[in-house]
């Protein structure tokens, strides 16, 4: 997992969602926060065709 900063806040996400250049990440298309949390907890693999990508301002740490 990684702690990343976006324009709208800080979020814990699976490291597998982060692009290799560490400047963008995938984000699930789900509307409900519960589904997003479940995707994070289960480390759901990004669906490149459906998931959006967002800029990462900073990565605070990875574990």
Order of alpha helices (4+ residues) and beta strands (2+ residues): beta-beta-beta-alpha-beta-beta
